Amino acid sequence: MRIAKDKVDVRLAIPGAVLRQRQDFGDAGAFGKISGEYFTLAAGVDTTELFRGLEGDSCQCPHWGFVLSGRVTTIDANGAHETVDANDLFYWPPGHNVRVDADAELVMFSPQHEHSRVIGHMAERVAGAK
């Protein structure tokens, strides 16, 4: 399957962040269907408030991806930080928050059911904040 970035559905667009998700991008066996995702994030974006109310107030979905540009730091439940930079492959296990250190573009692959739930939760948090 091939799909251009501008053809990937925008699931959430807020100041500093555009989250695109193509569902049914493939099948990952035990994880079920995966989604292909393209995130455009501005420096300063922090998911702490967006993830509040999820288990552990963090994203419980694993992600595999590649940083096209920028720098992003994840913080796990124990407070451990890991930073990924442009041209890095990454794996983020469940139980993380994200802070964008420099304007970033990421391509990610995630279990569709779990990440769709997280994106829906973020959209609800944004709608409630208005």
N, CA, C and O atoms as CSV, one atom per row, in Angstrom:
chain,resi,resn,atom,element,x,y,z
A,1,MET,N,N,0.843,-1.178,0.000
A,1,MET,CA,C,0.000,0.000,0.000
A,1,MET,C,C,0.884,1.236,0.000
A,1,MET,O,O,1.912,1.283,0.674
A,2,ARG,N,N,0.471,2.224,-0.758
A,2,ARG,CA,C,1.173,3.501,-0.816
A,2,ARG,C,C,0.128,4.589,-0.654
A,2,ARG,O,O,-0.958,4.515,-1.228
A,3,ILE,N,N,0.467,5.598,0.132
A,3,ILE,CA,C,-0.450,6.729,0.290
A,3,ILE,C,C,0.358,7.997,0.546
A,3,ILE,O,O,1.296,7.996,1.344
A,4,ALA,N,N,-0.011,9.072,-0.135
A,4,ALA,CA,C,0.654,10.360,0.038
A,4,ALA,C,C,0.211,10.992,1.356
A,4,ALA,O,O,-0.911,10.783,1.815
A,5,LYS,N,N,1.107,11.761,1.948
A,5,LYS,CA,C,0.831,12.408,3.235
A,5,LYS,C,C,-0.490,13.170,3.210
A,5,LYS,O,O,-1.285,13.044,4.141
A,6,ASP,N,N,-0.737,13.951,2.176
A,6,ASP,CA,C,-1.950,14.776,2.147
A,6,ASP,C,C,-3.223,13.966,1.944
A,6,ASP,O,O,-4.322,14.516,1.999
A,7,LYS,N,N,-3.085,12.666,1.712
A,7,LYS,CA,C,-4.252,11.789,1.580
A,7,LYS,C,C,-4.537,11.025,2.876
A,7,LYS,O,O,-5.536,10.313,2.972
A,8,VAL,N,N,-3.657,11.173,3.874
A,8,VAL,CA,C,-3.862,10.525,5.163
A,8,VAL,C,C,-4.837,11.379,5.971
A,8,VAL,O,O,-4.637,12.585,6.114
A,9,ASP,N,N,-5.893,10.755,6.500
A,9,ASP,CA,C,-6.941,11.471,7.223
A,9,ASP,C,C,-6.393,12.230,8.427
A,9,ASP,O,O,-5.646,11.674,9.232
A,10,VAL,N,N,-6.767,13.502,8.545
A,10,VAL,CA,C,-6.431,14.295,9.732
A,10,VAL,C,C,-7.404,13.886,10.823
A,10,VAL,O,O,-8.616,14.037,10.674
A,11,ARG,N,N,-6.869,13.369,11.923
A,11,ARG,CA,C,-7.709,12.950,13.055
A,11,ARG,C,C,-7.802,14.021,14.125
A,11,ARG,O,O,-8.793,14.102,14.850
A,12,LEU,N,N,-6.755,14.853,14.224
A,12,LEU,CA,C,-6.755,15.916,15.221
A,12,LEU,C,C,-5.846,17.026,14.722
A,12,LEU,O,O,-4.705,16.778,14.333
A,13,ALA,N,N,-6.354,18.247,14.735
A,13,ALA,CA,C,-5.561,19.422,14.370
A,13,ALA,C,C,-5.792,20.473,15.441
A,13,ALA,O,O,-6.893,21.004,15.589
A,14,ILE,N,N,-4.741,20.760,16.178
A,14,ILE,CA,C,-4.796,21.759,17.244
A,14,ILE,C,C,-3.574,22.653,17.072
A,14,ILE,O,O,-2.650,22.289,16.346
A,15,PRO,N,N,-3.549,23.800,17.715
A,15,PRO,CA,C,-2.351,24.638,17.587
A,15,PRO,C,C,-1.093,23.839,17.943
A,15,PRO,O,O,-0.968,23.309,19.047
A,16,GLY,N,N,-0.181,23.765,16.998
A,16,GLY,CA,C,1.086,23.078,17.228
A,16,GLY,C,C,1.107,21.611,16.870
A,16,GLY,O,O,2.158,20.977,16.965
A,17,ALA,N,N,-0.028,21.042,16.456
A,17,ALA,CA,C,-0.026,19.609,16.174
A,17,ALA,C,C,-1.091,19.230,15.146
A,17,ALA,O,O,-2.249,19.637,15.240
A,18,VAL,N,N,-0.665,18.440,14.165
A,18,VAL,CA,C,-1.585,17.821,13.215
A,18,VAL,C,C,-1.297,16.330,13.241
A,18,VAL,O,O,-0.188,15.894,12.931
A,19,LEU,N,N,-2.314,15.549,13.616
A,19,LEU,CA,C,-2.178,14.098,13.716
A,19,LEU,C,C,-2.974,13.469,12.584
A,19,LEU,O,O,-4.194,13.613,12.508
A,20,ARG,N,N,-2.267,12.772,11.710
A,20,ARG,CA,C,-2.892,12.087,10.581
A,20,ARG,C,C,-2.820,10.588,10.853
A,20,ARG,O,O,-1.814,10.087,11.357
A,21,GLN,N,N,-3.898,9.875,10.514
A,21,GLN,CA,C,-3.934,8.430,10.757
A,21,GLN,C,C,-4.655,7.738,9.610
A,21,GLN,O,O,-5.800,8.062,9.295
A,22,ARG,N,N,-3.977,6.787,8.993
A,22,ARG,CA,C,-4.595,5.932,7.978
A,22,ARG,C,C,-4.859,4.587,8.639
A,22,ARG,O,O,-3.932,3.832,8.932
A,23,GLN,N,N,-6.130,4.300,8.869
A,23,GLN,CA,C,-6.480,3.027,9.484
A,23,GLN,C,C,-6.389,1.911,8.461
A,23,GLN,O,O,-6.376,2.149,7.254
A,24,ASP,N,N,-6.326,0.679,8.972
A,24,ASP,CA,C,-6.227,-0.521,8.132
A,24,ASP,C,C,-5.029,-0.466,7.194
A,24,ASP,O,O,-5.118,-0.863,6.032
A,25,PHE,N,N,-3.917,0.028,7.707
A,25,PHE,CA,C,-2.696,0.121,6.905
A,25,PHE,C,C,-2.010,-1.229,6.760
A,25,PHE,O,O,-1.195,-1.421,5.857
A,26,GLY,N,N,-2.331,-2.150,7.634
A,26,GLY,CA,C,-1.755,-3.485,7.573
A,26,GLY,C,C,-2.204,-4.291,8.768
A,26,GLY,O,O,-2.999,-3.831,9.586
A,27,ASP,N,N,-1.686,-5.497,8.857
A,27,ASP,CA,C,-2.016,-6.397,9.951
A,27,ASP,C,C,-0.723,-6.816,10.631
A,27,ASP,O,O,0.218,-7.260,9.973
A,28,ALA,N,N,-0.681,-6.674,11.951
A,28,ALA,CA,C,0.531,-6.991,12.716
A,28,ALA,C,C,0.331,-8.216,13.592
A,28,ALA,O,O,0.828,-8.264,14.717
A,29,GLY,N,N,-0.383,-9.195,13.092
A,29,GLY,CA,C,-0.558,-10.441,13.828
A,29,GLY,C,C,-1.263,-10.245,15.147
A,29,GLY,O,O,-2.423,-9.833,15.173
A,30,ALA,N,N,-0.582,-10.535,16.253
A,30,ALA,CA,C,-1.182,-10.470,17.587
A,30,ALA,C,C,-1.652,-9.060,17.950
A,30,ALA,O,O,-2.562,-8.907,18.765
A,31,PHE,N,N,-1.043,-8.030,17.355
A,31,PHE,CA,C,-1.472,-6.663,17.616
A,31,PHE,C,C,-2.718,-6.297,16.810
A,31,PHE,O,O,-3.346,-5.273,17.079
A,32,GLY,N,N,-3.078,-7.112,15.837
A,32,GLY,CA,C,-4.231,-6.816,14.997
A,32,GLY,C,C,-3.883,-5.800,13.931
A,32,GLY,O,O,-2.731,-5.698,13.508
A,33,LYS,N,N,-4.871,-5.057,13.503
A,33,LYS,CA,C,-4.677,-4.036,12.467
A,33,LYS,C,C,-3.769,-2.927,12.983
A,33,LYS,O,O,-3.824,-2.556,14.156
A,34,ILE,N,N,-2.929,-2.403,12.086
A,34,ILE,CA,C,-2.095,-1.260,12.441
A,34,ILE,C,C,-2.519,-0.061,11.602
A,34,ILE,O,O,-3.102,-0.198,10.527
A,35,SER,N,N,-2.207,1.113,12.128
A,35,SER,CA,C,-2.441,2.337,11.376
A,35,SER,C,C,-1.096,2.949,11.026
A,35,SER,O,O,-0.129,2.848,11.782
A,36,GLY,N,N,-1.056,3.589,9.856
A,36,GLY,CA,C,0.105,4.365,9.436
A,36,GLY,C,C,-0.190,5.815,9.789
A,36,GLY,O,O,-1.267,6.321,9.472
A,37,GLU,N,N,0.739,6.482,10.434
A,37,GLU,CA,C,0.471,7.813,10.977
A,37,GLU,C,C,1.576,8.795,10.616
A,37,GLU,O,O,2.745,8.431,10.497
A,38,TYR,N,N,1.180,10.025,10.450
A,38,TYR,CA,C,2.106,11.098,10.125
A,38,TYR,C,C,1.778,12.256,11.058
A,38,TYR,O,O,0.695,12.836,10.975
A,39,PHE,N,N,2.709,12.594,11.946
A,39,PHE,CA,C,2.486,13.663,12.915
A,39,PHE,C,C,3.394,14.851,12.591
A,39,PHE,O,O,4.592,14.687,12.358
A,40,THR,N,N,2.811,16.035,12.581
A,40,THR,CA,C,3.548,17.283,12.435
A,40,THR,C,C,3.373,18.025,13.753
A,40,THR,O,O,2.252,18.353,14.141
A,41,LEU,N,N,4.480,18.290,14.441
A,41,LEU,CA,C,4.434,18.810,15.810
A,41,LEU,C,C,5.351,20.019,15.970
A,41,LEU,O,O,6.480,20.020,15.478
A,42,ALA,N,N,4.866,21.037,16.654
A,42,ALA,CA,C,5.662,22.240,16.910
A,42,ALA,C,C,6.403,22.115,18.237
A,42,ALA,O,O,5.938,21.458,19.169
A,43,ALA,N,N,7.550,22.752,18.299
A,43,ALA,CA,C,8.314,22.789,19.548
A,43,ALA,C,C,7.408,23.299,20.657
A,43,ALA,O,O,6.636,24.239,20.466
A,44,GLY,N,N,7.514,22.667,21.819
A,44,GLY,CA,C,6.733,23.072,22.977
A,44,GLY,C,C,5.503,22.228,23.218
A,44,GLY,O,O,4.941,22.259,24.313
A,45,VAL,N,N,5.065,21.462,22.206
A,45,VAL,CA,C,3.909,20.589,22.411
A,45,VAL,C,C,4.264,19.571,23.489
A,45,VAL,O,O,5.344,18.980,23.471
A,46,ASP,N,N,3.342,19.375,24.423
A,46,ASP,CA,C,3.525,18.434,25.525
A,46,ASP,C,C,2.190,17.714,25.716
A,46,ASP,O,O,1.151,18.363,25.838
A,47,THR,N,N,2.208,16.388,25.743
A,47,THR,CA,C,0.967,15.616,25.801
A,47,THR,C,C,0.431,15.420,27.217
A,47,THR,O,O,-0.621,14.801,27.380
A,48,THR,N,N,1.104,15.915,28.232
A,48,THR,CA,C,0.712,15.638,29.616
A,48,THR,C,C,-0.767,15.896,29.864
A,48,THR,O,O,-1.460,15.024,30.388
A,49,GLU,N,N,-1.261,17.058,29.504
A,49,GLU,CA,C,-2.676,17.374,29.748
A,49,GLU,C,C,-3.597,16.592,28.814
A,49,GLU,O,O,-4.699,16.208,29.205
A,50,LEU,N,N,-3.151,16.360,27.592
A,50,LEU,CA,C,-3.983,15.616,26.634
A,50,LEU,C,C,-4.188,14.168,27.056
A,50,LEU,O,O,-5.228,13.580,26.759
A,51,PHE,N,N,-3.209,13.584,27.745
A,51,PHE,CA,C,-3.297,12.184,28.151
A,51,PHE,C,C,-3.925,12.017,29.541
A,51,PHE,O,O,-4.194,10.892,29.964
A,52,ARG,N,N,-4.159,13.127,30.252
A,52,ARG,CA,C,-4.757,13.041,31.579
A,52,ARG,C,C,-6.103,12.316,31.478
A,52,ARG,O,O,-6.937,12.637,30.631
A,53,GLY,N,N,-6.291,11.339,32.355
A,53,GLY,CA,C,-7.509,10.533,32.346
A,53,GLY,C,C,-7.326,9.165,31.720
A,53,GLY,O,O,-8.143,8.271,31.938
A,54,LEU,N,N,-6.259,8.987,30.941
A,54,LEU,CA,C,-5.914,7.657,30.444
A,54,LEU,C,C,-5.224,6.893,31.576
A,54,LEU,O,O,-4.771,7.503,32.545
A,55,GLU,N,N,-5.142,5.587,31.464
A,55,GLU,CA,C,-4.435,4.793,32.472
A,55,GLU,C,C,-3.038,5.368,32.674
A,55,GLU,O,O,-2.281,5.535,31.717
A,56,GLY,N,N,-2.702,5.668,33.927
A,56,GLY,CA,C,-1.392,6.235,34.247
A,56,GLY,C,C,-1.187,7.637,33.685
A,56,GLY,O,O,-0.063,8.140,33.676
A,57,ASP,N,N,-2.259,8.273,33.217
A,57,ASP,CA,C,-2.169,9.593,32.587
A,57,ASP,C,C,-1.112,9.615,31.489
A,57,ASP,O,O,-0.385,10.595,31.322
A,58,SER,N,N,-1.041,8.512,30.744
A,58,SER,CA,C,-0.062,8.403,29.662
A,58,SER,C,C,-0.623,7.533,28.544
A,58,SER,O,O,-1.620,6.834,28.723
A,59,CYS,N,N,0.029,7.587,27.399
A,59,CYS,CA,C,-0.379,6.781,26.249
A,59,CYS,C,C,-0.009,5.326,26.516
A,59,CYS,O,O,1.149,5.013,26.790
A,60,GLN,N,N,-0.986,4.454,26.434
A,60,GLN,CA,C,-0.757,3.032,26.700
A,60,GLN,C,C,-0.640,2.217,25.409
A,60,GLN,O,O,-0.795,0.996,25.423
A,61,CYS,N,N,-0.368,2.896,24.305
A,61,CYS,CA,C,-0.223,2.242,23.004
A,61,CYS,C,C,1.249,2.228,22.597
A,61,CYS,O,O,1.927,3.248,22.720
A,62,PRO,N,N,1.754,1.096,22.117
A,62,PRO,CA,C,3.129,1.091,21.604
A,62,PRO,C,C,3.175,1.712,20.202
A,62,PRO,O,O,2.199,1.654,19.454
A,63,HIS,N,N,4.319,2.303,19.864
A,63,HIS,CA,C,4.517,2.903,18.540
A,63,HIS,C,C,5.898,2.545,18.013
A,63,HIS,O,O,6.868,2.463,18.766
A,64,TRP,N,N,5.964,2.335,16.717
A,64,TRP,CA,C,7.221,2.153,16.010
A,64,TRP,C,C,7.280,3.254,14.981
A,64,TRP,O,O,6.282,3.520,14.311
A,65,GLY,N,N,8.435,3.913,14.832
A,65,GLY,CA,C,8.439,5.012,13.886
A,65,GLY,C,C,9.802,5.504,13.481
A,65,GLY,O,O,10.835,4.919,13.807
A,66,PHE,N,N,9.764,6.618,12.749
A,66,PHE,CA,C,10.954,7.260,12.198
A,66,PHE,C,C,10.760,8.769,12.313
A,66,PHE,O,O,9.688,9.293,12.009
A,67,VAL,N,N,11.812,9.459,12.755
A,67,VAL,CA,C,11.778,10.916,12.870
A,67,VAL,C,C,12.314,11.506,11.567
A,67,VAL,O,O,13.494,11.361,11.249
A,68,LEU,N,N,11.440,12.169,10.822
A,68,LEU,CA,C,11.859,12.813,9.582
A,68,LEU,C,C,12.665,14.076,9.875
A,68,LEU,O,O,13.665,14.358,9.216
A,69,SER,N,N,12.210,14.834,10.878
A,69,SER,CA,C,12.914,16.049,11.276
A,69,SER,C,C,12.551,16.376,12.721
A,69,SER,O,O,11.521,15.942,13.238
A,70,GLY,N,N,13.427,17.153,13.357
A,70,GLY,CA,C,13.141,17.630,14.701
A,70,GLY,C,C,13.697,16.773,15.813
A,70,GLY,O,O,14.572,15.930,15.610
A,71,ARG,N,N,13.155,17.017,17.010
A,71,ARG,CA,C,13.597,16.303,18.215
A,71,ARG,C,C,12.401,16.163,19.150
A,71,ARG,O,O,11.667,17.121,19.393
A,72,VAL,N,N,12.220,14.946,19.669
A,72,VAL,CA,C,11.096,14.635,20.550
A,72,VAL,C,C,11.618,13.822,21.728
A,72,VAL,O,O,12.460,12.940,21.560
A,73,THR,N,N,11.116,14.124,22.911
A,73,THR,CA,C,11.496,13.387,24.116
A,73,THR,C,C,10.260,12.709,24.684
A,73,THR,O,O,9.197,13.320,24.800
A,74,THR,N,N,10.414,11.433,25.039
A,74,THR,CA,C,9.347,10.731,25.749
A,74,THR,C,C,9.744,10.622,27.215
A,74,THR,O,O,10.922,10.531,27.561
A,75,ILE,N,N,8.722,10.634,28.062
A,75,ILE,CA,C,8.907,10.484,29.503
A,75,ILE,C,C,8.012,9.336,29.937
A,75,ILE,O,O,6.806,9.365,29.692
A,76,ASP,N,N,8.599,8.304,30.593
A,76,ASP,CA,C,7.780,7.168,31.017
A,76,ASP,C,C,7.274,7.367,32.446
A,76,ASP,O,O,7.575,8.373,33.088
A,77,ALA,N,N,6.512,6.407,32.929
A,77,ALA,CA,C,5.875,6.503,34.249
A,77,ALA,C,C,6.891,6.649,35.381
A,77,ALA,O,O,6.572,7.197,36.436
A,78,ASN,N,N,8.109,6.163,35.166
A,78,ASN,CA,C,9.155,6.273,36.189
A,78,ASN,C,C,9.953,7.561,36.064
A,78,ASN,O,O,10.879,7.802,36.839
A,79,GLY,N,N,9.591,8.395,35.079
A,79,GLY,CA,C,10.297,9.656,34.887
A,79,GLY,C,C,11.507,9.560,33.981
A,79,GLY,O,O,12.221,10.547,33.799
A,80,ALA,N,N,11.755,8.382,33.404
A,80,ALA,CA,C,12.900,8.223,32.497
A,80,ALA,C,C,12.619,8.952,31.188
A,80,ALA,O,O,11.517,8.869,30.646
A,81,HIS,N,N,13.625,9.668,30.683
A,81,HIS,CA,C,13.525,10.427,29.442
A,81,HIS,C,C,14.306,9.712,28.339
A,81,HIS,O,O,15.372,9.147,28.582
A,82,GLU,N,N,13.763,9.747,27.138
A,82,GLU,CA,C,14.500,9.267,25.959
A,82,GLU,C,C,14.214,10.240,24.823
A,82,GLU,O,O,13.057,10.550,24.542
A,83,THR,N,N,15.263,10.719,24.176
A,83,THR,CA,C,15.122,11.686,23.099
A,83,THR,C,C,15.462,11.039,21.770
A,83,THR,O,O,16.443,10.306,21.642
A,84,VAL,N,N,14.611,11.333,20.766
A,84,VAL,CA,C,14.868,10.882,19.403
A,84,VAL,C,C,15.023,12.119,18.528
A,84,VAL,O,O,14.348,13.129,18.724
A,85,ASP,N,N,15.932,12.016,17.552
A,85,ASP,CA,C,16.256,13.121,16.654
A,85,ASP,C,C,15.990,12.717,15.208
A,85,ASP,O,O,15.704,11.557,14.912
A,86,ALA,N,N,16.090,13.700,14.317
A,86,ALA,CA,C,15.922,13.449,12.889
A,86,ALA,C,C,16.747,12.236,12.464
A,86,ALA,O,O,17.901,12.081,12.863
A,87,ASN,N,N,16.143,11.396,11.660
A,87,ASN,CA,C,16.739,10.182,11.092
A,87,ASN,C,C,16.867,9.029,12.068
A,87,ASN,O,O,17.516,8.030,11.758
A,88,ASP,N,N,16.257,9.148,13.250
A,88,ASP,CA,C,16.248,8.043,14.210
A,88,ASP,C,C,15.028,7.166,13.989
A,88,ASP,O,O,13.928,7.667,13.753
A,89,LEU,N,N,15.226,5.858,14.064
A,89,LEU,CA,C,14.132,4.915,14.223
A,89,LEU,C,C,13.823,4.867,15.710
A,89,LEU,O,O,14.721,5.067,16.528
A,90,PHE,N,N,12.573,4.605,16.079
A,90,PHE,CA,C,12.268,4.522,17.502
A,90,PHE,C,C,11.171,3.505,17.767
A,90,PHE,O,O,10.393,3.141,16.886
A,91,TYR,N,N,11.142,3.062,19.016
A,91,TYR,CA,C,10.046,2.273,19.567
A,91,TYR,C,C,9.681,2.926,20.887
A,91,TYR,O,O,10.540,3.118,21.748
A,92,TRP,N,N,8.399,3.271,21.053
A,92,TRP,CA,C,7.899,3.807,22.305
A,92,TRP,C,C,6.962,2.779,22.902
A,92,TRP,O,O,5.900,2.520,22.335
A,93,PRO,N,N,7.322,2.183,24.032
A,93,PRO,CA,C,6.434,1.217,24.671
A,93,PRO,C,C,5.246,1.920,25.335
A,93,PRO,O,O,5.268,3.137,25.514
A,94,PRO,N,N,4.225,1.168,25.694
A,94,PRO,CA,C,3.090,1.764,26.411
A,94,PRO,C,C,3.574,2.460,27.687
A,94,PRO,O,O,4.561,2.051,28.298
A,95,GLY,N,N,2.858,3.519,28.073
A,95,GLY,CA,C,3.170,4.222,29.310
A,95,GLY,C,C,4.078,5.417,29.103
A,95,GLY,O,O,5.032,5.592,29.860
A,96,HIS,N,N,3.815,6.246,28.104
A,96,HIS,CA,C,4.685,7.386,27.816
A,96,HIS,C,C,3.891,8.674,27.615
A,96,HIS,O,O,2.705,8.652,27.285
A,97,ASN,N,N,4.568,9.778,27.820
A,97,ASN,CA,C,4.132,11.106,27.429
A,97,ASN,C,C,5.182,11.646,26.478
A,97,ASN,O,O,6.306,11.146,26.436
A,98,VAL,N,N,4.817,12.671,25.713
A,98,VAL,CA,C,5.698,13.193,24.672
A,98,VAL,C,C,5.863,14.696,24.847
A,98,VAL,O,O,4.902,15.418,25.110
A,99,ARG,N,N,7.107,15.149,24.694
A,99,ARG,CA,C,7.412,16.583,24.686
A,99,ARG,C,C,8.210,16.863,23.409
A,99,ARG,O,O,9.188,16.173,23.123
A,100,VAL,N,N,7.798,17.864,22.650
A,100,VAL,CA,C,8.472,18.198,21.393
A,100,VAL,C,C,9.509,19.282,21.674
A,100,VAL,O,O,9.172,20.397,22.072
A,101,ASP,N,N,10.771,18.933,21.460
A,101,ASP,CA,C,11.879,19.840,21.758
A,101,ASP,C,C,12.210,20.774,20.595
A,101,ASP,O,O,12.646,21.905,20.806
A,102,ALA,N,N,12.000,20.297,19.365
A,102,ALA,CA,C,12.225,21.099,18.160
A,102,ALA,C,C,11.178,20.650,17.143
A,102,ALA,O,O,10.885,19.459,17.038
A,103,ASP,N,N,10.613,21.601,16.391
A,103,ASP,CA,C,9.589,21.271,15.397
A,103,ASP,C,C,9.915,19.918,14.767
A,103,ASP,O,O,11.046,19.678,14.344
A,104,ALA,N,N,8.913,19.038,14.710
A,104,ALA,CA,C,9.179,17.660,14.303
A,104,ALA,C,C,8.131,17.121,13.352
A,104,ALA,O,O,6.970,17.531,13.372
A,105,GLU,N,N,8.565,16.200,12.528
A,105,GLU,CA,C,7.682,15.402,11.690
A,105,GLU,C,C,8.055,13.952,11.913
A,105,GLU,O,O,9.219,13.569,11.803
A,106,LEU,N,N,7.036,13.140,12.231
A,106,LEU,CA,C,7.241,11.731,12.541
A,106,LEU,C,C,6.347,10.870,11.667
A,106,LEU,O,O,5.233,11.263,11.323
A,107,VAL,N,N,6.838,9.706,11.316
A,107,VAL,CA,C,6.015,8.664,10.726
A,107,VAL,C,C,5.970,7.550,11.758
A,107,VAL,O,O,7.011,7.109,12.247
A,108,MET,N,N,4.759,7.091,12.093
A,108,MET,CA,C,4.615,6.047,13.109
A,108,MET,C,C,3.673,4.956,12.613
A,108,MET,O,O,2.831,5.170,11.741
A,109,PHE,N,N,3.851,3.787,13.200
A,109,PHE,CA,C,2.961,2.650,12.981
A,109,PHE,C,C,2.532,2.167,14.355
A,109,PHE,O,O,3.365,1.915,15.226
A,110,SER,N,N,1.210,2.039,14.544
A,110,SER,CA,C,0.662,1.752,15.867
A,110,SER,C,C,-0.489,0.767,15.765
A,110,SER,O,O,-1.178,0.728,14.746
A,111,PRO,N,N,-0.710,-0.040,16.819
A,111,PRO,CA,C,-1.914,-0.863,16.840
A,111,PRO,C,C,-3.143,0.059,16.715
A,111,PRO,O,O,-3.359,0.946,17.540
A,112,GLN,N,N,-3.912,-0.172,15.691
A,112,GLN,CA,C,-4.991,0.737,15.323
A,112,GLN,C,C,-6.028,0.941,16.420
A,112,GLN,O,O,-6.386,2.079,16.723
A,113,HIS,N,N,-6.506,-0.120,17.006
A,113,HIS,CA,C,-7.558,-0.008,18.013
A,113,HIS,C,C,-7.093,0.837,19.194
A,113,HIS,O,O,-7.790,1.758,19.620
A,114,GLU,N,N,-5.913,0.519,19.718
A,114,GLU,CA,C,-5.407,1.226,20.891
A,114,GLU,C,C,-5.127,2.697,20.596
A,114,GLU,O,O,-5.498,3.569,21.381
A,115,HIS,N,N,-4.472,2.977,19.461
A,115,HIS,CA,C,-4.099,4.367,19.212
A,115,HIS,C,C,-5.301,5.210,18.797
A,115,HIS,O,O,-5.350,6.401,19.104
A,116,SER,N,N,-6.265,4.616,18.108
A,116,SER,CA,C,-7.493,5.353,17.778
A,116,SER,C,C,-8.196,5.788,19.058
A,116,SER,O,O,-8.755,6.884,19.120
A,117,ARG,N,N,-8.171,4.937,20.073
A,117,ARG,CA,C,-8.765,5.266,21.368
A,117,ARG,C,C,-8.040,6.444,22.015
A,117,ARG,O,O,-8.678,7.341,22.567
A,118,VAL,N,N,-6.701,6.442,21.948
A,118,VAL,CA,C,-5.908,7.536,22.532
A,118,VAL,C,C,-6.177,8.839,21.776
A,118,VAL,O,O,-6.373,9.883,22.398
A,119,ILE,N,N,-6.188,8.788,20.450
A,119,ILE,CA,C,-6.444,9.995,19.660
A,119,ILE,C,C,-7.849,10.527,19.959
A,119,ILE,O,O,-8.046,11.737,20.067
A,120,GLY,N,N,-8.817,9.627,20.091
A,120,GLY,CA,C,-10.176,10.043,20.456
A,120,GLY,C,C,-10.210,10.725,21.814
A,120,GLY,O,O,-10.903,11.726,21.998
A,121,HIS,N,N,-9.460,10.180,22.760
A,121,HIS,CA,C,-9.380,10.780,24.095
A,121,HIS,C,C,-8.788,12.189,24.008
A,121,HIS,O,O,-9.291,13.114,24.645
A,122,MET,N,N,-7.717,12.353,23.218
A,122,MET,CA,C,-7.109,13.679,23.066
A,122,MET,C,C,-8.117,14.653,22.469
A,122,MET,O,O,-8.214,15.793,22.922
A,123,ALA,N,N,-8.863,14.223,21.464
A,123,ALA,CA,C,-9.864,15.099,20.835
A,123,ALA,C,C,-10.924,15.517,21.855
A,123,ALA,O,O,-11.355,16.670,21.867
A,124,GLU,N,N,-11.341,14.586,22.705
A,124,GLU,CA,C,-12.314,14.915,23.747
A,124,GLU,C,C,-11.738,15.925,24.743
A,124,GLU,O,O,-12.438,16.839,25.178
A,125,ARG,N,N,-10.481,15.761,25.095
A,125,ARG,CA,C,-9.837,16.697,26.029
A,125,ARG,C,C,-9.769,18.098,25.416
A,125,ARG,O,O,-10.032,19.092,26.093
A,126,VAL,N,N,-9.413,18.167,24.123
A,126,VAL,CA,C,-9.340,19.455,23.454
A,126,VAL,C,C,-10.725,20.083,23.380
A,126,VAL,O,O,-10.868,21.277,23.641
A,127,ALA,N,N,-11.743,19.311,23.032
A,127,ALA,CA,C,-13.107,19.832,22.928
A,127,ALA,C,C,-13.605,20.320,24.289
A,127,ALA,O,O,-14.322,21.318,24.366
A,128,GLY,N,N,-13.227,19.621,25.359
A,128,GLY,CA,C,-13.644,20.011,26.716
A,128,GLY,C,C,-12.939,21.261,27.195
A,128,GLY,O,O,-13.443,21.962,28.073
A,129,ALA,N,N,-11.768,21.549,26.623
A,129,ALA,CA,C,-10.983,22.710,27.047
A,129,ALA,C,C,-11.494,23.996,26.420
A,129,ALA,O,O,-11.107,25.089,26.833
A,130,LYS,N,N,-12.366,23.868,25.421
A,130,LYS,CA,C,-12.843,25.069,24.721
A,130,LYS,C,C,-13.935,25.753,25.497
A,130,LYS,O,O,-14.453,26.779,25.058
